Amino acid sequence: MKNNYKKAIEYIYNLNKYGIKLGLKNITCLLSLFDNPHLKTRVIHVAGTNGKGSTSAIIHSILQNAGYKVGLYTSPHLVSFQERMVINGEYITPDEVISLLEKLKPAIDRVARTEGCQHPTFFEVITTMAFLYFSEKKVDFAIMEVGLGGRLDATNVSQPLVSVITHIDFDHMDRLGNTLAEIAGEKGAIIKQNTPVVSAGQFPDAQDVIKKIAREKKAPLYIYGEEIDATLISSQLKGNYFNYRGINNKIDNLFVPLAGDFQIENTSLAIATAELLHNIGFVIPQDDIIRGVANSKWPGRFEIVREKPLVILDGAHNPNGVEQFIKNLKKLVPDKKIIAVLGIFQDKDYITILKNIIPQVNQVILTMADNPRATPTAVLAEEVKHYIDDESIIETNDVETAINKSFQIAREDDVICITGSLYTVGEAKAYFLEEKDRKW
C-alpha cells in the first residue's frame, strides 16, 4: 500500500507539468463525469489574500463542535498531501487517496482528449478529488478554500451557502491585476446571486468593489467593522481574548488559540458564517461557537514549535502578511534578539517582504526550500544588505542547515522566526516533527 500511495502522489505531482490554467471549463467537464458532486454538497467558499486558511479552520472547528460532519479543503499543505482534505479533524487516508485517484484517472484522460478542453492541471484534479471525497463521505458541509484568486479558480464551480472574503492585498499580481480594485474584482467573483457574504474590513478600493458586486448579485453583505465587529481584550503568544458583536450574538471574553491580533478579525468572519448558517436552519448554539473557537488549530501560522529558544513558524509569504507577523512578534516578545530564517519564492515581492522584516530583526539566515521557485540566497542577500550589516547575514542551501545554524547562534532567551514561504515553513515543520528522533 505504501508503494501504491507513493505512486499515486507522484502521479498527482507530475500534473504540475501542465501548469496553472485559470478557468472553469476543465473542472466542469471533470465533475460532470461524476454526476456533479459539487452541486450536491453544502459548500462554504472562502477567498482572500491573507487569513483564508485560518478562517476556514475556525469555521471547521465551530461546525464540528456543533455536531456536524465537516470537510475542509485547503492548500498548500505543510508536510503531507493528506492535510489538504480533512473531515472533522482527520486527514484523508493514503488508501482513500489511492481509491479516489483510480476513479479519477479515466476521467482525466477523457477530459484531456475532449475538444475545447486541455489536460486537467494539478489543482483541477485535486479539487475534483476533494468534491468527490466530501460527497462520498456525505459531509454536512464542505469548506472550500480558494487556491488562487476566485473568479477562475477551480473551486468557483460551487454554489455555496455562504461566501467569505478575508483581507485582500497585493499578491499574484501577474494573474489577478495590479490594483486592489482589480484583485478585489477577481476575489469578489465568488459572490453568488442571493447568497450571503461575510467580508473582512477591506482597503477602500477593495471594499467598494466588494460592495458593488454584492449589490449586483443581491447578496446580503456583512462587513467586519460594520455589521460585525470585535474588541481585543488581550493578545498573547498563546492566543487572543476578545469581545464579539455579530449578527445574532454578543459574546464576551472569547478565546482563540491563534496568536496575532489580526486573528480576531478572521475569527469574527468564522463566527458570522456560523450565525448565517444558523439563520437558514442549521442549529449552531452559542456554546458551540465558543467551544469551536477555543478548539481551533491552524499549524504553520504563528506556531510555536520550541520554547528555549523560542521558535515560531509563520507561513507569511507576501508583504502584508510578513508585516502583520513581524508587528505582532515585536509586540508579543518585546526586547528580544530576533533571528530570522528566511526563504522566499521568486514570484513573490521579495524586495518589499525583506524591507518589511529585515530592519526589525538582529540576524538573518537566508535559505531555500526544495522548490524551483525558491529565490537564490545570493539574490536575497543583495537586498538584505540595504538594511543590516554583512556580518549579520548568513546564507545556507537548505532549510535544515538554516535551522541548525540558528540553534548554534541563539541563546535560550532569543527568538527564532522561520518565515517567508509556506514551503519553507512546511520543511521546517517536518524538521521539528522529526526532532524527537534527533540527538543534539
Steps between C-alpha positions, in 0.01 A plus 500: 500500500783737591651457155159550334449822696844623395410431136166680541672808644762493224222489239321794666815713522596415146187691397690818589657476154166624362550826691234724650209558265235723650152422371200281577456298180733211585372448853138533386563219249676288762228540761224430247647152451428432868145640495605841639579423865573870562133583446387239752721629778431794732800724440647791693735677258796699636717741297746774594870588496587443867309314771288269288663187639458607863141610438417169330653303787299692760174449306587129485552488877176685580286278277668184628435606858135558405478130411531516121716293268724760337743479210787747469696551177808724520828557318790472498583237760791538739634146537260245349265509200236348730468834685315644200182297561373468855173379652439591865870544562604170337719503189400304191674161518757368248251226403233761428741704286588187299134402456388848392786537255420165337144626442632830367766378257264388218307829532825701489599324177154553354499874572853528357367354172183713496492772234512846653651371826859463611671243717377558857755667725621401847256735675204404279557133573540533876201737522292240316638241741392713797145552369471127428644405840268729694199383298580131551552557873166686516633798692248753629724785382811537285715805569685570174796737508575674170838411356572814297279805446137394485325567169692238301609281791394134475306525828271764347279235335324464836169659602575587862267565793733781613793674329783633716763754390793559733745788480591598142848627422764486227605149393506305171476831310615327179168312500259709704580861407721783618246698705303407810179562305603249233604242758176554694306449178662158454446394860153655526390285207435216745189696607191324366147622433295548821770327706621669820858627515725562800793733431799628689536875537674579172704790368258755345569405136442131573198570724329701227535211254371240748199719582426556132511130416281415800243760390495368143457142623240601761726325751459609865839634612641497855825695541742484793500843662141565391239225542741286705781612727734396779700670775836361606538444873851357498740351247743234623728236351241236589223691318251786530219592737232723347135609504286425193199693371335323210185422306325304776746481787684720744771291661743636757844366587533258208834325467659390172830307533655663193760771565498840332229760556394473133350163594206665675381624160540155344319347798219754469450408134478133602244571774290715264502212250365267769235758592382522139477120480301503824263753345419267210414206724822337619513483879826656623462607865716771652671248732619305195632819342698573817635144518572486129700823510693384808583165335624649170832387358692627198862378478776706346346836586668665799557146625737449793695178448766544769527701821873551569596667281152603393446378142202630304388384156290733289406443138470869411606529135392844380587851623184553708515154657864544600436852629213375722709209626805707595287775657325247723826320576662822623191575710477153656872448567641852549869566566618163374773421252327373186669261257305473174526190283371611161420318178288685242376405153610691190143569389431688825582864569813404694640854486207641700485192725866552595445874546219419747685242707877557493513835690304330782741210561856457629629214290394348167553145378403473135397166358319325215211254513539195278298657221598652162310818592734572793698822469880443506645619831756714317214700346333544839832593662549795262169646619555414867828697499299821464363452852751303709877457536672233292619314811136453605414312178551126453420309180405131502394259227211328673251544784648233728846661485344841569318372810812325631695822448235700689536265798876544499455878521197539728507526875214361710318832528528591129223462241537310172231571241476291185294668229477631142326204336258223593741258332791619716278466807378158383858370486566654842184336638620161373837563666340563839264206467809280458692682774409251773708242312796734459787498752642843574 
